[in-house]
Amino acid sequence: MPKLTSPPPSTHSVIVDGLKLTNLIIPVLADSRKPMQLDCQFDMEGEELSSVMWYKDNAEFFRYTPNTMPNKKVFPVKGVRLVLPNTDCNRQHCKIELDYLSKPTSAGLYSCQITSESPTFSFAHKSQNVTIATLPLEEPKLEGLQDFYSIGDILEANCTSSPSDPASILSWYINGDQVPRDLIGKTKVWVLDGLEAQSTSLRFEINHDYLGNESDIIQLQCVSTLPDLPILPQRVTKSIRINFINNTSNIFDSFLSIFF
C-alpha cells in the first residue's frame, strides 16, 4: 500500500475562550475500499457540553447531544454513510466512522463543531479537506528480466501498475537517472471494475555508458506515481549484473576452443 506524505494542518479552525477543540483527526486522503474514521477531541474547560456536530461541506450529517435522548441523530447528506454502531462519543471526544466512500461525492470539507450549554453557549470549530481515491493494492510489477547480461545484449523489461483511480503514471530509471522517452514503448491500459492499470516496456542495448567506475551492476527502477495526491510514489528496483565480455567475444572463444 502506498505511504502518505506528511498531512497538512487543518484547513480552518475557530476557537473561542474557554472550551477548546484540542485535536481533529481526519485523513487527508482516504481509500474508497476502506471505512474512514474521524475523531474530534476537546476540552470543555469546566463548561457543560451541549452538542458535537459533524458537517460535510457545511451540511450537518451527525449530532451528539449528551443531555437529551436519543443522544445521537443522523441527517442525510449525499456521499456520507455513517456506521452508527461504530460511533463513540462522550464528553471528551466524538469518534465516527463512514463507509461506502465515493470519489465524486464523499470528498470534501469535513468539520467538527462543539458547543457548550448556557449561559455561555461557547463553541469551537475545526475543518479538514478530504480527498477520496482508490489506491493500488500492490507495488508495480517488474517482469521480463534475466539474472545477468553481457555488454552488447538487449535488455527488455515490462512494468505493470496495480489498478487504481486515479490511474498511476509509470516511469523508468537507470542508476537513478530517468530513462529517455525513445527507450520506452507504448503504454498499454486496462480498465478493471472502473479502475485503471497500466503497463509500459523498456528496451535498450547494454553498453559501458550504463556502468559506473569499477561497477558491474545496473540499477533498474520502475516508479508508479498517483498524480495530484499527497502520497509517496511506489518504487520497485532490480539490480542487474553485467558480464563485461560481450557475446561476440564469447562466440569467438568457443570457436577457438574447438581447435585448441
Sequence and secondary structure as in RCSB ss.txt:
>XXXX:A:sequence
MPKLTSPPPSTHSVIVDGLKLTNLIIPVLADSRKPMQLDCQFDMEGEELSSVMWYKDNAEFFRYTPNTMPNKKVF
PVKGVRLVLPNTDCNRQHCKIELDYLSKPTSAGLYSCQITSESPTFSFAHKSQNVTIATLPLEEPKLEGLQDFYS
IGDILEANCTSSPSDPASILSWYINGDQVPRDLIGKTKVWVLDGLEAQSTSLRFEINHDYLGNESDIIQLQCVST
LPDLPILPQRVTKSIRINFINNTSNIFDSFLSIFF
>XXXX:A:secstr
   B      SEEEE SSSEEEEEE  SEEETTS EEEEEEEE TT  EEEEEEEETTEEEEEE TTSSS EEE 
  TT  B GGG EE SSEEEEEE S  HHHH EEEEEEEEE TTT  EEEEEEEEEEEB  SS  EEES  SEEE
TT EEEEEEE   BBS  EEEEEETTEE  GGGB   EEEEETTEEEEEEEEEEE  GGGS TT  EEEEEEEEE
 TTSSB  EEEEEEEEEESS HHHHHHHHHHHHH 
